[in-house]
Amino acid sequence: MDFEKILSGCKSKTCVLSVESYADGGYGNIRIVDGNKAHYDDMANTLHHPFVPDSPYAEYFPQNNNFEDFVYRCAIMAQPVHAYVPLMQMGLWLNMFLLPLESDREGIGYCLYSYEVSPDENIDKRTDISADTSAAVLKTCIKLRGAEDTEKVFHEVIEDIRQICGSDHCCILLTDPETRSCKSLCEAHRGAEGWTMENSGFLNDGFYDVVETWDETIGYSTCVIIKDDRDREWLKSVNPLWYDSLQKTGAKTVVLLPLVHNGITLGYTWAINFDVENTVKIKETLELTTFFFAAEIANLKLLQKLEVMSSIDALTGVKNRNKMNAMVDDIVAGNIKLQQPYAVIFADLNGLKSINDINGHSEGDRIIRSAAMILQKVFPDSDVFRAGGDEFMLIVQGTEEAQIAEKIGEVRAMVAQVKDLSLAVGSFVAEDSNEILQAMRVADQGMYADKKAYYETHQDRRR
């Protein structure tokens, strides 16, 4: 065929691709048959060597299964294709158009491939999608942005995505490289009520070993799509660990996309056993929805971090005075019902001022941290608050007076093992949540009585 005439009329970077088509529906080599001047110049400038016609495409473009699928759909199935995608590892954006061409050779299909690459994202091109996809993505955005409980809405949204994909299972998986762990933010499963990744043992101790291989498998693409035997064989060759994991779960097809925000991977979205007839639409939908997923998850993580910062004492890691006041207010208002009987405990460091004066505030901070660690260790399931500079308050639910006395004895024994550490302790066991303020007053008075007794025998540490 005379491709030169077709190519000469194209101003953008354009080439003709050929695909070998097999009778079983598979395909073989994909080659760049020829290109226009803009294509020749681009290859020379990018790769620093001349373009040779009829070469395997992977010698000039990054090898990519999704790109190969697009070429096959266009050249063999006569489907025009347009995609605007990020080249993740290269920090570039690719805008590409594929148009089917007539073929005069049996078993060979052709398509015209026009492309442009830029370092910056173009929002207009990013949103140039089909009406069906636009509606699905818009629905997702409205749900997420209007949500009072974001995590709850994510469960609704992932079911919407599962139905769009026609898949058995959809999930948003959050990852934490520091702890080498992952957790399911939300998931949807066809016909298995009550099944979750956690309770099924899917997220076992070795699963993160699989997760950390995904980025390399995704490579220069936006996602990994495994839709047929050819793709499965490819995955087996490049990532046998993940292939074996999928085999054990019974997954025949899978589409996996990273959730990236400001260059940081927060997790992944996947759909297992999806409708392969709608692969292009599914890819298009998920690429855009994961963009919004990542933004919402980043915002959710920020809010959670701010909540922690506003409620956790930075020095000791226990809950701070703001959190203590909020909990007491909720108890008084009846919003929190304590398991009865319950105890209120106050503990205050003895002699902290003399430690700060003699050894410095860093030593005083060490003593405060030691006290907090002991209280958390003896009362691991209770609320421990840093009520003031060297004062702590605890609320211990479902306990008896004898148990509290025993626990306070444990605290005193552990405190005695720490150099320069001494605690004055007071407690009160109450039977009714309405008594919380009274319990606090009595416990506080008991603490000061204990402190007074301490200073009567330790005059040198009196403040």
GUTINU-364178 format. One line per 4 residues: number of its first residue (from 1); their letters; for each residue y, x, z of C-alpha. Coordinates in nm, 3 decimals. Example, Ala and Ser with C-alpha at 12.3 -4.5 7.8 and 13.67 -1.06 7.14 Angstrom:
<atoms>
1) AS) -0.450,1.230,0.780; -0.106,1.367,0.714
</atoms>
This chain:
<atoms>
1) MDFE) 0.000,0.000,0.000; 0.356,0.111,-0.064; 0.495,0.136,0.290; 0.780,0.363,0.184
5) KILS) 0.974,0.073,0.034; 0.935,-0.135,0.352; 1.033,0.153,0.578; 1.333,0.257,0.371
9) GCKS) 1.502,-0.074,0.447; 1.470,-0.029,0.825; 1.765,0.132,1.004; 1.610,0.155,1.353
13) KTCV) 1.324,0.390,1.439; 1.032,0.232,1.259; 0.679,0.325,1.158; 0.366,0.159,1.023
17) LSVE) 0.059,0.150,1.246; -0.298,0.099,1.129; -0.588,-0.033,1.337; -0.960,-0.020,1.268
21) SYAD) -1.110,-0.364,1.326; -1.475,-0.411,1.424; -1.692,-0.714,1.354; -1.757,-0.767,1.725
25) GGYG) -1.384,-0.820,1.788; -1.319,-0.469,1.911; -1.103,-0.203,1.752; -1.116,0.169,1.679
29) NIRI) -0.855,0.427,1.591; -0.486,0.341,1.592; -0.286,0.569,1.366; 0.076,0.615,1.262
33) VDGN) 0.051,0.582,0.887; 0.412,0.666,0.801; 0.766,0.629,0.931; 1.127,0.605,0.818
37) KAHY) 1.382,0.885,0.853; 1.492,0.769,1.201; 1.131,0.787,1.317; 1.078,1.135,1.163
41) DDMA) 1.397,1.262,1.328; 1.301,1.112,1.664; 0.960,1.279,1.658; 1.116,1.615,1.564
45) NTLH) 1.383,1.591,1.837; 1.149,1.463,2.105; 0.836,1.667,2.040; 0.999,1.963,1.861
49) HPFV) 0.752,1.963,1.575; 0.738,1.771,1.246; 0.570,1.431,1.222; 0.244,1.432,1.026
53) PDSP) 0.162,1.097,0.858; -0.167,0.921,0.933; -0.203,1.091,1.273; -0.353,0.930,1.586
57) YAEY) -0.073,0.748,1.765; -0.147,0.922,2.097; -0.028,1.250,1.949; 0.326,1.109,1.939
61) FPQN) 0.342,0.816,2.183; 0.202,0.796,2.540; -0.151,0.658,2.524; -0.147,0.310,2.674
65) NNFE) -0.406,0.032,2.674; -0.141,-0.241,2.688; 0.033,-0.096,2.383; -0.300,-0.081,2.200
69) DFVY) -0.362,-0.446,2.284; -0.021,-0.539,2.141; -0.093,-0.345,1.821; -0.433,-0.512,1.783
73) RCAI) -0.289,-0.860,1.838; -0.020,-0.794,1.581; -0.213,-0.605,1.310; -0.546,-0.787,1.334
77) MAQP) -0.459,-1.128,1.483; -0.125,-1.155,1.297; 0.076,-1.225,1.614; 0.436,-1.094,1.621
81) VHAY) 0.506,-0.915,1.949; 0.825,-0.821,2.130; 0.833,-0.641,2.465; 1.097,-0.473,2.676
85) VPLM) 0.936,-0.257,2.939; 1.014,0.041,3.164; 0.838,0.371,3.104; 0.795,0.431,3.477
89) QMGL) 0.713,0.800,3.488; 0.975,0.889,3.229; 1.261,0.686,3.378; 1.327,0.519,3.042
93) WLNM) 1.328,0.169,2.895; 1.143,0.081,2.575; 1.244,-0.209,2.350; 0.977,-0.267,2.085
97) FLLP) 0.905,-0.510,1.804; 0.575,-0.541,1.617; 0.540,-0.745,1.296; 0.209,-0.799,1.112
101) LESD) 0.173,-0.667,0.755; -0.065,-0.759,0.477; -0.363,-0.526,0.434; -0.543,-0.424,0.116
105) REGI) -0.823,-0.247,0.304; -1.119,-0.421,0.462; -1.156,-0.351,0.831; -0.803,-0.210,0.858
109) GYCL) -0.500,-0.396,0.985; -0.135,-0.291,0.964; 0.181,-0.370,1.153; 0.541,-0.259,1.148
113) YSYE) 0.654,-0.100,1.475; 1.028,-0.072,1.550; 1.142,0.076,1.877; 1.436,0.206,2.074
117) VSPD) 1.437,0.402,2.399; 1.723,0.421,2.648; 1.773,0.560,3.000; 1.943,0.243,3.126
121) ENID) 1.812,-0.110,3.170; 1.966,-0.383,2.955; 1.960,-0.713,3.147; 2.006,-0.921,2.830
125) KRTD) 1.693,-0.768,2.680; 1.505,-0.796,3.008; 1.559,-1.172,3.011; 1.481,-1.227,2.642
129) ISAD) 1.156,-1.412,2.711; 0.987,-1.736,2.610; 1.097,-2.071,2.746; 0.768,-2.122,2.933
133) TSAA) 0.795,-1.784,3.100; 1.162,-1.839,3.183; 1.079,-2.170,3.352; 0.799,-2.014,3.557
137) VLKT) 1.011,-1.720,3.669; 1.309,-1.946,3.747; 1.086,-2.169,3.961; 0.972,-1.864,4.154
141) CIKL) 1.327,-1.741,4.209; 1.449,-2.080,4.332; 1.162,-2.106,4.579; 1.217,-1.757,4.718
145) RGAE) 1.595,-1.771,4.740; 1.597,-2.114,4.904; 1.334,-2.029,5.163; 1.394,-2.039,5.537
149) DTEK) 1.049,-1.891,5.598; 1.008,-1.630,5.323; 0.652,-1.529,5.415; 0.537,-1.893,5.406
153) VFHE) 0.699,-1.951,5.064; 0.530,-1.639,4.927; 0.197,-1.816,4.984; 0.319,-2.110,4.773
157) VIED) 0.453,-1.881,4.501; 0.134,-1.677,4.472; -0.062,-2.001,4.417; 0.181,-2.085,4.134
161) IRQI) 0.114,-1.740,3.986; -0.261,-1.787,4.023; -0.245,-2.111,3.827; -0.030,-1.952,3.554
165) CGSD) -0.287,-1.673,3.525; -0.581,-1.913,3.549; -0.735,-1.655,3.782; -0.988,-1.665,4.064
169) HCCI) -0.770,-1.467,4.301; -0.406,-1.357,4.320; -0.256,-1.138,4.586; 0.052,-0.944,4.692
173) LLTD) -0.066,-0.632,4.871; 0.180,-0.428,5.079; 0.110,-0.057,5.128; 0.214,0.197,5.390
177) PETR) 0.160,0.559,5.280; 0.246,0.694,5.627; -0.039,0.510,5.798; -0.254,0.501,5.480
181) SCKS) -0.299,0.130,5.526; -0.241,-0.191,5.333; -0.218,-0.558,5.417; -0.209,-0.884,5.228
185) LCEA) 0.136,-1.047,5.234; 0.000,-1.356,5.060; -0.293,-1.460,4.847; -0.439,-1.754,4.661
189) HRGA) -0.806,-1.810,4.584; -0.979,-2.061,4.360; -1.229,-2.281,4.543; -1.288,-2.072,4.858
193) EGWT) -1.089,-2.227,5.139; -1.055,-2.000,5.437; -1.147,-1.686,5.242; -0.898,-1.403,5.290
197) MENS) -0.907,-1.035,5.212; -0.892,-0.949,5.582; -1.170,-1.176,5.707; -1.394,-1.090,5.412
201) GFLN) -1.383,-0.719,5.492; -1.222,-0.648,5.155; -0.951,-0.434,5.316; -1.194,-0.190,5.477
205) DGFY) -1.109,0.156,5.605; -1.177,0.316,5.267; -0.975,0.072,5.056; -0.655,0.278,5.071
209) DVVE) -0.846,0.557,4.897; -0.876,0.317,4.603; -0.515,0.199,4.626; -0.368,0.549,4.602
213) TWDE) -0.539,0.599,4.264; -0.360,0.305,4.102; -0.030,0.474,4.016; -0.202,0.745,3.815
217) TIGY) -0.410,0.482,3.634; -0.097,0.279,3.553; 0.057,0.597,3.414; 0.343,0.539,3.172
221) STCV) 0.284,0.165,3.161; 0.413,-0.122,3.374; 0.066,-0.245,3.461; -0.308,-0.213,3.415
225) IIKD) -0.486,-0.491,3.226; -0.866,-0.498,3.218; -0.973,-0.785,2.996; -1.294,-0.688,2.810
229) DRDR) -1.583,-0.442,2.791; -1.370,-0.182,2.615; -1.114,-0.188,2.894; -1.387,-0.176,3.158
233) EWLK) -1.541,0.131,2.996; -1.197,0.292,2.981; -1.140,0.223,3.350; -1.484,0.361,3.435
237) SVNP) -1.393,0.686,3.260; -1.043,0.732,3.409; -1.087,0.579,3.756; -1.454,0.544,3.860
241) LWYD) -1.358,0.482,4.224; -1.159,0.169,4.138; -1.417,0.064,3.877; -1.693,0.072,4.142
245) SLQK) -1.473,-0.125,4.383; -1.415,-0.397,4.123; -1.785,-0.411,4.041; -1.866,-0.480,4.406
249) TGAK) -1.619,-0.769,4.420; -1.749,-0.927,4.100; -1.419,-0.885,3.918; -1.463,-0.895,3.540
253) TVVL) -1.095,-0.896,3.445; -0.788,-0.784,3.638; -0.416,-0.737,3.586; -0.238,-0.509,3.836
257) LPLV) 0.136,-0.443,3.864; 0.328,-0.223,4.111; 0.608,-0.371,4.323; 0.886,-0.114,4.282
261) HNGI) 1.232,-0.137,4.442; 1.488,0.141,4.407; 1.216,0.377,4.290; 0.990,0.310,4.589
265) TLGY) 0.651,0.140,4.551; 0.624,-0.131,4.818; 0.285,-0.261,4.711; 0.107,-0.431,4.423
269) TWAI) 0.044,-0.772,4.267; -0.285,-0.853,4.102; -0.475,-1.137,3.941; -0.855,-1.117,3.922
273) NFDV) -1.067,-1.295,3.659; -0.766,-1.428,3.470; -0.746,-1.624,3.145; -0.764,-1.349,2.881
277) ENTV) -0.650,-1.589,2.608; -0.304,-1.585,2.769; -0.287,-1.212,2.834; 0.053,-1.159,2.671
281) KIKE) 0.215,-1.452,2.855; 0.058,-1.344,3.185; 0.183,-0.987,3.142; 0.531,-1.110,3.048
285) TLEL) 0.547,-1.347,3.346; 0.415,-1.103,3.602; 0.638,-0.817,3.487; 0.948,-1.023,3.557
289) TTFF) 0.828,-1.203,3.871; 0.720,-0.876,4.034; 1.078,-0.755,3.986; 1.197,-1.043,4.206
293) FAAE) 0.899,-1.009,4.441; 0.992,-0.646,4.506; 1.357,-0.735,4.576; 1.259,-1.012,4.820
297) IANL) 1.001,-0.794,4.995; 1.255,-0.512,5.032; 1.499,-0.763,5.182; 1.228,-0.899,5.413
301) KLLQ) 1.142,-0.547,5.531; 1.510,-0.475,5.596; 1.547,-0.794,5.804; 1.235,-0.706,6.000
305) KLEV) 1.369,-0.356,6.061; 1.703,-0.495,6.178; 1.523,-0.739,6.406; 1.326,-0.453,6.558
309) MSSI) 1.644,-0.247,6.599; 1.816,-0.540,6.772; 1.528,-0.605,7.010; 1.367,-0.266,7.081
313) DALT) 1.512,0.002,7.307; 1.551,0.318,7.101; 1.480,0.560,7.387; 1.164,0.404,7.531
317) GVKN) 1.023,0.175,7.263; 1.003,-0.123,7.502; 1.200,-0.443,7.448; 1.572,-0.417,7.521
321) RNKM) 1.810,-0.624,7.735; 1.906,-0.849,7.440; 1.542,-0.945,7.395; 1.503,-0.997,7.770
325) NAMV) 1.804,-1.229,7.791; 1.689,-1.424,7.485; 1.340,-1.474,7.630; 1.475,-1.583,7.970
329) DDIV) 1.712,-1.828,7.798; 1.420,-1.973,7.599; 1.211,-2.008,7.915; 1.497,-2.186,8.096
333) AGNI) 1.552,-2.414,7.794; 1.182,-2.498,7.780; 1.129,-2.338,7.440; 0.878,-2.095,7.589
337) KLQQ) 0.606,-2.212,7.828; 0.464,-1.932,8.040; 0.094,-1.915,8.124; 0.083,-1.987,8.496
341) PYAV) 0.086,-1.839,8.748; 0.306,-1.558,8.623; 0.483,-1.264,8.781; 0.826,-1.111,8.740
345) IFAD) 0.845,-0.741,8.827; 1.152,-0.521,8.858; 1.118,-0.141,8.859; 1.405,0.103,8.901
349) LNGL) 1.404,0.482,8.898; 1.487,0.659,9.222; 1.711,0.964,9.216; 1.797,0.958,8.847
353) KSIN) 2.159,1.058,8.907; 2.061,1.377,9.089; 1.818,1.463,8.807; 2.092,1.415,8.547
357) DING) 2.340,1.618,8.755; 2.104,1.907,8.823; 1.880,1.923,8.513; 2.087,1.740,8.251
361) HSEG) 2.058,1.404,8.077; 1.775,1.518,7.847; 1.557,1.558,8.155; 1.674,1.219,8.277
365) DRII) 1.574,1.067,7.940; 1.229,1.225,7.976; 1.185,1.060,8.316; 1.295,0.720,8.178
369) RSAA) 1.047,0.750,7.887; 0.768,0.847,8.128; 0.836,0.539,8.341; 0.829,0.313,8.033
373) MILQ) 0.499,0.464,7.914; 0.336,0.407,8.253; 0.452,0.044,8.271; 0.323,-0.022,7.917
377) KVFP) -0.009,0.142,7.993; -0.069,-0.055,8.314; 0.061,-0.382,8.162; -0.040,-0.348,7.791
381) DSDV) -0.037,-0.722,7.714; 0.284,-0.811,7.898; 0.652,-0.815,7.812; 0.820,-0.492,7.927
385) FRAG) 1.200,-0.479,7.903; 1.451,-0.204,7.968; 1.698,-0.418,8.160; 1.953,-0.140,8.216
389) GDEF) 1.995,0.236,8.218; 1.708,0.314,8.457; 1.587,-0.039,8.533; 1.290,-0.227,8.385
393) MLIV) 1.179,-0.589,8.408; 0.833,-0.722,8.328; 0.700,-1.074,8.277; 0.324,-1.084,8.335
397) QGTE) 0.159,-1.414,8.242; -0.163,-1.563,8.374; -0.197,-1.345,8.684; -0.252,-1.381,9.058
401) EAQI) -0.068,-1.212,9.344; -0.368,-0.992,9.428; -0.388,-0.872,9.068; -0.017,-0.785,9.064
405) AEKI) -0.049,-0.590,9.387; -0.342,-0.396,9.238; -0.149,-0.322,8.919; 0.160,-0.206,9.110
409) GEVR) -0.072,0.025,9.301; -0.187,0.170,8.967; 0.176,0.221,8.865; 0.254,0.407,9.188
413) AMVA) -0.055,0.628,9.148; 0.040,0.725,8.792; 0.405,0.779,8.884; 0.300,1.023,9.155
417) QVKD) 0.144,1.245,8.888; 0.476,1.290,8.702; 0.718,1.554,8.826; 1.049,1.415,8.964
421) LSLA) 0.950,1.055,8.881; 0.980,0.784,9.147; 0.999,0.406,9.103; 1.123,0.133,9.334
425) VGSF) 0.926,-0.184,9.259; 0.968,-0.550,9.351; 0.769,-0.853,9.233; 0.733,-1.228,9.270
429) VAED) 0.454,-1.457,9.150; 0.567,-1.807,9.042; 0.382,-2.127,8.954; 0.642,-2.298,8.736
433) SNEI) 0.850,-2.181,8.438; 1.148,-2.354,8.596; 1.131,-2.093,8.872; 1.201,-1.800,8.638
437) LQAM) 1.556,-1.733,8.764; 1.445,-1.758,9.125; 1.151,-1.528,9.052; 1.391,-1.274,8.900
441) RVAD) 1.620,-1.287,9.206; 1.336,-1.242,9.454; 1.174,-0.961,9.253; 1.511,-0.787,9.222
445) QGMY) 1.568,-0.814,9.597; 1.222,-0.671,9.660; 1.299,-0.378,9.434; 1.621,-0.296,9.620
449) ADKK) 1.440,-0.321,9.953; 1.183,-0.072,9.820; 1.462,0.155,9.696; 1.638,0.144,10.034
453) AYYE) 1.316,0.248,10.206; 1.277,0.537,9.962; 1.627,0.678,10.023; 1.582,0.655,10.399
457) THQD) 1.308,0.916,10.366; 1.461,1.111,10.071; 1.822,1.169,10.175; 1.856,1.461,9.929
461) RRR) 1.808,1.223,9.629; 2.046,0.952,9.749; 2.294,0.852,9.481
</atoms>
